[in-house]
Amino acid sequence: MAKCFSFTASRDRCFRYSFSRTGLKSTTINLHDGATVIHFWIPKTPKPSKPNLLLIHGFGANAMWQYNDFLSPLVSKFNVYIPDLLFFGESHTTRPERTEHFQAECLMAAMEAVGVTGKMNVMGLSYGGFVGYSMASKFPEKVEKVVIAGSGVCVEESDMEKGLLTVKSIDDASSILLAQTPEKLRELMKVAFFKPPVNVPSCFLSDFIDVMNTEYVQERRELIETLYKGRKFSNLPKIIQPTMIIWGEHDRIFPLELGERLKGHLGEDAKLVILKNAGHAINAEKPKELYKNMKSFLYN
């Protein structure tokens, strides 16, 4: 019998309605003569009195799934801009570049295209933190403050060999982050959450994979490979913006040691906040604490 209902697709529609209800609208920006398309949630009516805030998602589902839990209070304080990164949601490119630096350049160009010409604050979750850090480094005159949440920007490829990370190779990382079976998705939830969901039916997991994890699989694998391959901490630039580093105490994807390493790299310009009883998915496990820390840092 043909499949007639998708829980994942239904939840996605609910998130879309939620985003719209908070005062955001969906738009697409064409870059590189149409070769690159960036999907963006932007304010329906930006207010000059509010600071601008760019929220960058990580691997997994599209941006709506990762920021919905604390979007409403953020919109009340900021002009909020939420893109889908390339090869997630409705964003894509025919260009060959796969670095976080290319993602950063595309986001800045898209922000300018939607009319953001002044300064902005940038917050990045996990992979989004790599992109946000690159934006802060490349465009210091545009980025005012930075929030890095559970993002191992100072990781080295050798950290896999040394046993610091749960994954032992780039292929291992790809097989978990780009889960193609319910078993692999359970493995991802196990390492991403301090208290992972239990007894999730395989049909729900398969449905999520069908809706969220079947497009751009090769391109996403290339993003992961480019991120890790040959990466050295010694090559990481030091950004100059005030930075808040937020980390789950029990993060198994990017262990807390990487947050401490980043704090040491940035020195007094950075503050490290550790969320207790949380893993990597701090946006899902500790949304109130995440918002509270973001607000105290950004809105003053």
N, C-alpha and C positions, 0 to 999 in steps of 0.2 A: 504494500500500500504506500502511496506517495506521502512523503512527509508534508504535513500541513501546518505545523506550528513550530516555531523556533523560539525558545526561551531567550537565547542570546540576542536575536534580532529584536524581540519585543522589548528587552531591557535597553537595548541601544536606542530604540524609539523613545522610551521614557526619558533617557538621559538627554536626548535631543530636545524634547519638550521642556525639561528642567532648565537646560542652558538658555533656551529662548525666553522662558518665563523670568529669568534673572536679569534680562535686559541685554543679552548678547544676540548677535545674528551671524549666520553662516555665510561665508564668502570664499571665493577662490581668487588667487592671484597668479597670473601667468608671468614667468620669468624666462630669460634666455630665448626670446622669440617663440615662446610657447613650448619649448622643450621641457620646462619645469613648471609644475603646477603645485601650488601650496594652498591647502585648505586651512582656513582660519576662522575662529570664533572671535568676533570683535564687538565692541560696544555699539549698540544701536545709536546712542547719542553720547559720545565722549564728552566729559566735563573738564574744561581747562583747570579747574580748581583741584582736581584729583591727580595724584601721581600715576604714572603708567606702570603696569606690571605685566611682564611676559612670563607665562607659565609653560614650561617645556616638559613633556611627558617622557617616560622611559619605554623600554621594550614591553610588549604585551598587547593589550587592546588599544584602541584609539584614545585620544586625549580625554574624551568625555568620561570614560570609565575611571580614569586616574585622578580627575580633579573634581568630580561632581560632589563628593562628600563635604567639601568646605568651600565650594564656589560662592554661594550666596553671601556669606559675610565678607569675602574678599571684594565682591562687586560693590558692596556698600562703601568701601574705603578707597578703591582703586579703579582706574580704567583698565579692565582686564582683557588681555589678548592671549588666546590659546590656540596654537597651531597644531596640526598633525604634521609630524616630521615626515621627511621623504620615505616612502614605502610603508607608511602607516595611514590608516583612515583613507582619506581621499587625496593624499599628496603623493606625487610621483615625479620621476624625471627620466628622460632618455639619455641624459648625460652619464658618463662613466664614473664620475667621482663618487667615492663612498666614505670619505673622511668626515669626522665631526666638524672639521673646519669648513667644509663645503656646506654642511647643514647650517652652520652658524651664518655664513655669508648669505645663504638663501633666506633665512629668517630675518636678517637685518634688511635685506632688500625688500622683503614682503612687508615688514613694519613700515618702511618708508613709503611703500606703495599704498598703504591704507591710511597714510596721513600722519604717522607718528614721526615728528621731526625733532622733538626735544629729547630730554633724557628719559631713561626707563630703568626700572628695577627688573632683575632677571632671576627667576627661580627654576632650577632644574632637578627633576627626580631621576635618579639612577643614570641611564644613558643620556637623559636630558641634561644632566649636570655636566657631562662632557661637552655638550653643545653650548650650554650657558657659559661655561668657563672659557671656551674658545671665543665666544662673543665678547666677554669682558676683556680678554687679552687683545683681540683684534680691533675693538671699537671702544677704547677707554673713555673717549669723549662722549659716548652715547650711553654707556652703562654706568649707573650711579651706585647701586648696591647689588650684591649677589647672594643668593641662597643656594647652597649645594646640599642636596638631601640624598644621603645614601649613595653617593656617586664616587666610584673609585678612580677619580681623575689622575691620581698619582700611582696607579697600579703599574706594574711592569710585567712583561710577558714571563719573565723568570719567576714571578710569584707563584705561577701555576706549578712549576717544577719543584719549588721549595715547599709546596704543600700549604701555602697560606690560603689559597682559594679552595672551595669545595670541588670545583672542576679541575681536571688535570691537563686539559688540552683545549685548543680552540674548537675542535670538533665536538668535544664533550660539552662545552658551553653552548654551542649551537643546537645540539640535540635536545638540551633542556629548555633553553630560552625560546626555541622555535618548536615546541612540543607538537608532534604530529600524531600521537596516540594518547588515550586516556592515562595510560601508565606513566608516560613521560610528563604529562600535565600534573599528575599527582606528585611526581618527583619535584617538579618546579614549585608547587604549592608548599611542599615539605621544607624546601630550603628558603623560600621567600617569606614565610610567616613564622612568627614565634609560636603561635598556636594555630597550626594549619587547619582548614576546614576538614571535617571527617565525614565519611559515609556519603560523599557526593556521588550520585549515580553516574555510571559510565555514559549514559545517554546524554546527560547534561554536559559532560566534558567533551564528548564527541561533537555535540552541537556547537559548543564554543570554538572548537578547533575548525569546524566547517565554516563558521562565519568570520572568525578573526585570524586564523592562522594558516590559511591556504593560499592567500595572495602574496606575491612578492617574496616567497620563501627564499629563493636564491639570492635576491638582492639584500634581504635582511641578513642572510648568512655572510654576505660580503661585507656588510656593515660591521658585524662582529669580528670577522677576520682582520679587517683594516684597523679596527680599534685596538686589538691586542698585539698583532704581529709586529715584532721589533720594538714594542713600546718600552721606553726607558724613563724612569723618574727624573733623571738628570736633564732630560730634554724639556721638562715641563716649565713653561714660563711662570713667573710670579706676577699674579694680577695685583693691581694697586687699589682696587675698590674695597671698601668695608665688606666683609664676607661673614655670613653665618653658615656654619657647617652643622647639619642636623643628621644624627645617625641613630639607628636602632641598636640597642645594647647587644642584641643577639643576632645581628646581621650575618648570614652565612653566605651570601652572594659576594658582598664586599665587606669583609670583616672590619670591626671597629679600628683595628690597627691602621687601616688605610685612612680613616678619618683623622686619627692622631698624626699620621704622617703628613697629611695635608695641612693640618693646623701648624705643625712645626715648620712647614715650607712657607706658609704665609705670615707666620709670626703674629705680632700684636694687632695687625689689621683684621684678624680672624677670631671668631668665637666658636668653640665647639660645644654643641648641646647634645647630650646623650639621652635618648628616650628609653626609659626602663620598660622591661617586658615587651619589647618590640623587636621584630626581625627586620628584613629588608623592606617589606611593604608597609612602611610607616604611614603612607597616605591612607591605607585601608585599615590598619590596626590602631593608629593613633591620630586620626584626623583633627580632633580638637586640640591636642597638644601641638601638633604641627602648625595649625593655624595660629594658635596663641603665640608661639615663638616667632613665626613670620611677622605677625602684626606688631609685636613689641620691637622687632628689629627694623622693619621697613617703614612703619608709620610713626615716625617721630622726627 
